[in-house]
Amino acid sequence: MKNARFRLSIRICIFTFQILLGVIIVRNKDRHPSTLCVQGYHTQTSGPAVVPIVQSSTFVFENQKQMLDSVQGKSGGHVYTRWSNPTTKSVEEKISALEGTEDTHVLASGMAAISSAIFGVVKGGERILSSDSIYGGTVQLFNKILPQYGIHVDYVDTDEIVDKLMDSGGSYKLCFFETPTNPTLKIVDMKKVADAARTTGTISMIDSTFGSPINQRPYEFGVDLVMHSATKYLGGHSDIIAGTISGSKVMMTNVRSAAKLLGGTMDPFASFLLDRGIKTLGVRMERHNFNAKYLAEKLERNSRIRKVHYPGLSSHPHHDVARKQMDGFGGMLSIELDSDLAGTSKFVDSLEIFLNAVSLGGVESLASIPALTTHYGLNETALREMDIAESTVRLSVGIEDPSDLLFDLLSALDVLQ
């Protein structure tokens, strides 16, 4: 007994000493984002250091009771990869750790994530309120597909979302928005939108692709559903197509049910690549953030550019809101050239390090003209409402040397003279 008390006293002394030195082991819930990117909340004492690829479509059971328990969700076992898969589950848990949510579902694309979430929580006859500055593919989904199922979408300026919600009398089932927006990097106050949505009984949903969980975590501000095109920053290497949707367990139950039936299933090998990409997300975002801010500050002073859209600039109209809710301003920026569409096309075609391609968030820098790519097919009025001009160029700033990237942009601008 005396020895036991002595050992307990020693442990207490050591614990107190560690606290004083500031070296006490951090508990899982206190892990920082970069640690979560690498290891999530997992604690492992043996086995493979890397999550294995379970490349199987179906799973075997010893008996019918064991199978039924898995089918009913009692055991947590996997039945069929369209429903769930061990490799995919591992990366889902990591993303939930990063977002601070209870659950995450990974799907085969960002559009699969959006559509599964909407069909999971919105029924025919109900309405959606959406920001008017969103990804072109989402606009097409809202305008062409949802009305066929009796779901209609009203659009509102990003600065008027809160007022529209409060004046709606709870007539909207879901409020959808982006921040930063694609492609003009507008910023929406996440907490104000989430509070207004909750007050009016509306589900709030954000496309947080441009921010990444390193720069912003909308769930902490009260947003109900957080979506990413994981093709972008989460994957980070332009080699997978993937999407994620995160939220509470209650909300995600309906989303998972819809996703299971719609069938936008993530392949286990793609899940493995997504997990591998996320491991370097923290260090990649540091460089993305630095490079984009560096270029934005340099380009803002260039007379051949009418406007630079980047929330990290003090001149950005929502800079103060961005500082309040973001830990970094991201690797995306848009510039509006002092030129027409022909000149803008010539500028993009003259770039060498910035690759002429759509998508974003990879380690390589990309340039595209939204009017000809992501927002192609939208009429002039819709483009104008989104502040997209024919001379707007969207830049996904990679992790190359920033001076090389600046030289590339300035050299292409010289072609316009």
C-alpha positions in Angstrom: 0.0 0.0 0.0 2.8 2.4 0.9 4.6 1.6 -2.4 1.3 2.3 -4.3 0.9 5.6 -2.6 4.5 6.5 -3.2 4.1 5.7 -7.0 0.9 7.8 -7.1 2.7 10.7 -5.5 5.6 10.5 -7.9 3.1 10.5 -10.9 1.4 13.6 -9.5 4.7 15.3 -9.1 5.8 14.4 -12.6 2.4 15.6 -14.0 2.7 18.9 -12.2 6.2 19.4 -13.4 5.2 18.7 -17.0 2.5 21.3 -16.7 4.9 23.9 -15.4 7.3 23.1 -18.2 4.5 23.2 -20.8 5.4 19.8 -22.1 2.3 17.8 -21.0 1.1 15.5 -23.8 -1.6 17.2 -25.8 -4.9 15.2 -25.8 -6.5 14.3 -29.1 -9.2 16.9 -29.0 -6.5 19.6 -28.6 -4.4 18.5 -31.6 -3.6 21.3 -34.0 -4.7 21.2 -37.7 -1.3 20.2 -39.1 -1.2 17.3 -36.7 -4.7 16.3 -37.6 -3.8 16.4 -41.3 -1.1 13.7 -40.7 -2.6 11.5 -38.0 -6.2 12.7 -37.3 -7.3 11.4 -33.9 -5.9 8.0 -34.4 -3.7 6.4 -31.7 -1.8 3.4 -33.0 0.5 1.0 -31.3 1.0 -1.6 -34.0 0.2 -2.4 -37.6 0.8 -0.4 -40.9 1.8 3.2 -40.6 -0.2 4.0 -43.7 -3.9 3.2 -44.0 -4.3 0.1 -46.2 -6.3 0.2 -49.5 -9.2 -2.1 -49.0 -10.0 -2.6 -52.7 -13.1 -4.8 -52.2 -16.6 -4.2 -53.4 -18.2 -6.5 -50.8 -17.5 -7.9 -47.3 -17.9 -11.4 -45.8 -19.7 -12.3 -42.6 -19.6 -15.5 -40.5 -23.4 -15.6 -40.2 -26.7 -13.8 -40.9 -26.9 -12.2 -37.5 -23.5 -10.6 -38.0 -24.5 -9.4 -41.4 -27.9 -8.0 -40.2 -26.1 -6.1 -37.4 -23.9 -4.4 -40.0 -26.8 -3.7 -42.4 -28.8 -2.1 -39.5 -25.7 -0.1 -38.5 -25.4 -1.7 -35.1 -21.9 -3.1 -35.4 -20.2 -0.5 -37.6 -19.2 -3.3 -40.0 -18.9 -2.7 -43.7 -21.3 -4.5 -46.1 -20.8 -3.0 -49.5 -18.4 -0.3 -50.7 -21.2 1.8 -52.1 -22.4 2.1 -48.5 -19.0 2.3 -46.7 -15.4 1.2 -46.9 -12.6 1.0 -44.3 -10.2 3.1 -46.4 -12.8 5.7 -47.1 -14.0 5.7 -43.4 -10.5 6.5 -42.3 -10.2 9.6 -44.4 -13.8 10.6 -43.4 -12.8 10.5 -39.8 -9.7 12.7 -40.5 -11.8 15.3 -42.3 -14.3 15.4 -39.5 -11.4 16.0 -37.1 -10.2 18.9 -39.2 -13.6 20.4 -39.6 -14.7 19.8 -36.0 -17.8 17.9 -37.1 -19.4 14.7 -35.9 -19.5 13.0 -39.2 -18.2 13.3 -42.8 -19.2 11.5 -46.0 -16.7 11.3 -48.9 -18.1 11.0 -52.4 -16.8 10.7 -56.0 -16.9 14.4 -56.7 -17.8 17.8 -55.3 -21.0 17.8 -57.4 -21.9 14.4 -55.9 -21.4 15.9 -52.5 -23.7 18.9 -53.2 -26.4 16.9 -54.9 -26.4 14.2 -52.2 -26.6 16.8 -49.4 -29.5 18.7 -51.1 -31.5 15.6 -52.0 -30.9 14.3 -48.4 -32.4 17.4 -46.7 -34.6 19.2 -49.2 -37.9 17.8 -50.6 -40.0 18.7 -53.6 -42.0 21.8 -53.0 -39.4 23.3 -50.7 -37.2 26.3 -51.6 -33.5 27.1 -51.4 -31.9 30.5 -50.9 -28.5 30.8 -52.6 -25.8 33.4 -52.9 -25.6 34.6 -56.5 -21.8 34.2 -56.5 -21.2 30.5 -56.6 -19.5 27.9 -58.8 -21.0 27.6 -62.3 -21.6 23.9 -62.0 -23.7 24.5 -58.9 -25.7 27.1 -60.8 -26.4 24.6 -63.5 -27.5 22.0 -60.9 -29.8 24.6 -59.3 -31.3 25.9 -62.5 -31.6 22.8 -64.6 -31.9 19.7 -62.4 -33.5 20.7 -59.1 -36.7 22.3 -60.7 -37.4 19.0 -62.3 -37.9 17.6 -58.8 -40.0 20.6 -57.5 -37.1 22.3 -55.7 -36.7 25.9 -56.7 -33.8 28.3 -55.9 -33.9 32.0 -55.3 -30.6 34.0 -55.6 -29.5 36.9 -53.6 -26.5 39.2 -53.5 -23.8 37.9 -51.0 -24.2 41.1 -48.9 -27.9 40.6 -48.6 -28.2 36.9 -47.5 -28.8 37.7 -43.8 -31.5 40.3 -44.5 -33.2 38.0 -47.0 -33.3 35.1 -44.5 -34.7 37.3 -41.7 -37.4 38.6 -44.0 -38.3 35.2 -45.4 -40.5 34.1 -42.5 -38.8 30.7 -42.5 -39.9 30.0 -46.1 -36.5 28.5 -47.1 -35.5 24.9 -46.2 -31.8 25.5 -47.0 -29.5 28.5 -47.4 -26.5 27.8 -49.7 -23.4 30.0 -50.0 -19.7 30.1 -50.7 -16.9 32.0 -49.0 -14.6 32.9 -50.4 -16.7 32.9 -53.6 -15.8 31.5 -57.0 -14.2 33.3 -58.8 -14.3 36.9 -57.4 -13.3 36.0 -53.8 -16.2 37.8 -52.1 -16.4 37.0 -48.3 -19.6 36.1 -46.5 -19.9 36.5 -42.7 -20.4 32.8 -41.8 -21.6 33.4 -38.2 -24.2 36.0 -39.2 -25.6 33.7 -41.9 -25.6 30.6 -39.6 -27.3 32.6 -36.9 -30.0 34.0 -39.2 -30.5 30.5 -40.7 -31.0 29.0 -37.2 -33.4 31.8 -36.2 -35.6 31.1 -39.2 -35.4 27.3 -39.1 -33.3 27.1 -42.2 -30.4 24.6 -42.8 -27.2 26.4 -43.6 -24.8 24.9 -46.1 -21.4 26.2 -47.4 -19.1 25.3 -50.2 -15.8 25.9 -48.3 -13.5 24.7 -51.1 -11.6 27.9 -51.5 -10.9 28.2 -47.8 -9.8 24.6 -46.9 -10.1 23.4 -43.3 -6.7 25.0 -42.6 -7.9 28.5 -43.3 -11.5 28.3 -42.1 -13.8 25.9 -40.2 -17.4 26.9 -40.8 -18.9 24.4 -38.4 -17.3 26.3 -35.6 -19.3 29.3 -36.6 -22.6 27.4 -36.6 -22.9 26.3 -40.3 -24.8 23.0 -40.5 -23.3 21.4 -43.5 -19.7 22.0 -44.9 -18.9 20.9 -48.4 -15.6 20.6 -50.3 -14.6 19.7 -53.7 -11.8 17.5 -52.4 -10.4 17.4 -55.9 -8.9 20.8 -54.9 -6.9 21.6 -51.8 -7.7 18.5 -49.8 -6.3 16.2 -52.6 -3.8 18.8 -53.6 -2.1 17.1 -56.5 -4.6 17.3 -59.4 -4.9 13.5 -59.6 -8.2 12.6 -58.0 -11.9 13.7 -58.3 -13.6 13.8 -54.9 -16.1 15.6 -52.7 -16.9 15.8 -49.0 -19.8 16.8 -46.9 -19.6 17.2 -43.1 -22.0 18.0 -40.3 -23.7 16.6 -37.3 -24.6 12.9 -37.1 -28.3 13.7 -37.2 -28.0 15.8 -40.3 -25.6 13.4 -42.0 -27.9 10.4 -41.5 -30.2 11.8 -44.2 -27.2 12.9 -46.4 -25.7 9.4 -46.2 -29.1 7.7 -47.1 -29.4 9.9 -50.2 -25.8 9.4 -51.2 -26.1 5.6 -50.8 -29.0 5.6 -53.3 -27.6 8.1 -55.7 -24.4 6.1 -55.9 -21.7 8.7 -56.1 -19.3 6.4 -54.3 -15.7 7.1 -53.7 -13.3 4.4 -55.0 -11.0 3.0 -52.2 -7.9 3.8 -54.1 -9.0 7.5 -54.6 -9.8 7.6 -50.8 -6.2 6.5 -50.2 -4.8 9.2 -52.4 -7.1 11.8 -50.7 -5.8 10.7 -47.3 -2.2 11.0 -48.6 -2.9 14.4 -50.0 -4.4 15.7 -46.7 -1.2 14.7 -44.9 0.6 17.7 -46.5 -2.4 20.1 -46.5 -1.0 22.1 -43.6 2.4 22.9 -45.1 0.9 23.3 -48.6 -1.6 25.9 -47.4 1.1 27.9 -45.7 2.8 28.3 -49.1 -0.4 28.8 -51.1 -1.4 31.6 -48.6 2.0 33.3 -48.8 2.3 33.1 -52.6 -1.2 34.4 -53.4 -0.9 37.3 -51.0 2.6 38.1 -52.4 1.2 38.2 -56.0 -1.9 40.1 -55.0 0.1 42.9 -53.4 2.4 43.2 -56.4 -0.4 43.0 -59.0 -2.6 45.5 -57.2 0.0 48.2 -58.1 0.2 47.3 -61.8 -1.5 49.8 -64.0 -2.4 47.2 -66.6 -4.7 45.5 -64.1 -8.1 47.1 -63.3 -8.8 45.1 -60.2 -7.4 42.4 -58.0 -9.8 40.2 -56.0 -8.1 38.8 -52.9 -9.4 38.9 -49.3 -6.0 39.3 -47.9 -5.7 42.8 -49.3 -6.6 45.7 -47.0 -8.5 47.2 -50.0 -10.8 44.2 -50.2 -14.3 45.3 -49.2 -14.7 42.4 -46.8 -11.1 42.2 -45.5 -12.2 42.8 -41.9 -14.7 39.9 -42.1 -12.0 37.7 -43.7 -9.5 38.5 -40.9 -12.2 37.6 -38.3 -13.1 34.1 -39.7 -10.0 33.0 -41.6 -6.6 31.8 -40.4 -5.2 32.4 -43.9 -6.5 34.0 -47.0 -6.0 31.1 -49.4 -4.3 30.5 -52.7 -6.9 31.8 -55.0 -7.0 35.3 -56.5 -8.7 36.8 -59.6 -7.5 39.7 -61.6 -9.4 41.9 -64.1 -7.2 43.0 -66.9 -7.4 46.4 -68.7 -8.3 44.5 -71.9 -11.0 42.7 -73.8 -11.7 39.0 -74.2 -9.2 38.6 -77.1 -6.5 40.3 -75.1 -7.3 38.3 -72.0 -7.1 35.1 -74.0 -3.7 36.2 -75.3 -2.5 36.9 -71.8 -3.5 33.5 -70.5 -2.0 31.8 -73.6 1.3 33.6 -73.0 1.8 32.2 -69.5 4.4 29.5 -69.1 4.5 28.5 -65.4 0.8 29.1 -64.8 -0.8 26.2 -66.7 -3.8 26.9 -69.0 -6.3 24.7 -67.2 -9.4 24.6 -65.1 -9.6 23.3 -61.5 -7.6 24.7 -58.6 -5.9 23.9 -55.3 -3.1 21.7 -56.7 0.6 22.2 -56.1 1.0 23.6 -59.6 -0.3 27.1 -60.6 -3.3 27.3 -63.0 -4.9 30.1 -64.9 -8.4 30.2 -66.5 -10.9 32.7 -67.8 -14.2 32.0 -66.0 -16.4 33.4 -68.8 -14.9 30.7 -71.0 -14.7 27.8 -68.5 -16.3 27.5 -65.0 -19.1 30.0 -65.8 -19.4 29.4 -69.5 -22.9 29.5 -70.8 -24.2 32.0 -68.2 -25.8 35.0 -69.8 -24.2 38.5 -69.6 -26.6 39.6 -66.9 -25.8 36.7 -64.6 -22.1 37.2 -65.1 -22.4 40.9 -64.3 -24.3 40.1 -61.1 -21.4 37.9 -60.1 -18.9 40.7 -61.0 -17.3 38.5 -63.7 -16.1 40.3 -66.7 -14.7 38.9 -70.0 -11.3 40.2 -68.8 -11.5 38.3 -65.5 -8.7 35.8 -65.0 -8.8 33.3 -62.1 -5.5 32.3 -60.7 -4.9 29.2 -58.6 -1.6 30.0 -57.1 0.6 26.9 -56.5 3.6 26.3 -54.3 6.3 27.3 -56.8 8.8 30.1 -56.1 6.8 33.3 -55.8 9.3 35.4 -57.8 9.0 33.0 -60.7 5.3 33.2 -60.6 5.4 37.0 -60.6 7.8 37.1 -63.5 5.5 34.8 -65.5 2.5 37.1 -65.0 4.4 40.3 -65.7 5.9 38.7 -68.9 2.4 37.8 -70.1 1.2 41.3 -69.4 4.0 42.7 -71.6 2.5 40.8 -74.5 -0.6 43.0 -74.3 1.4 46.2 -74.9 
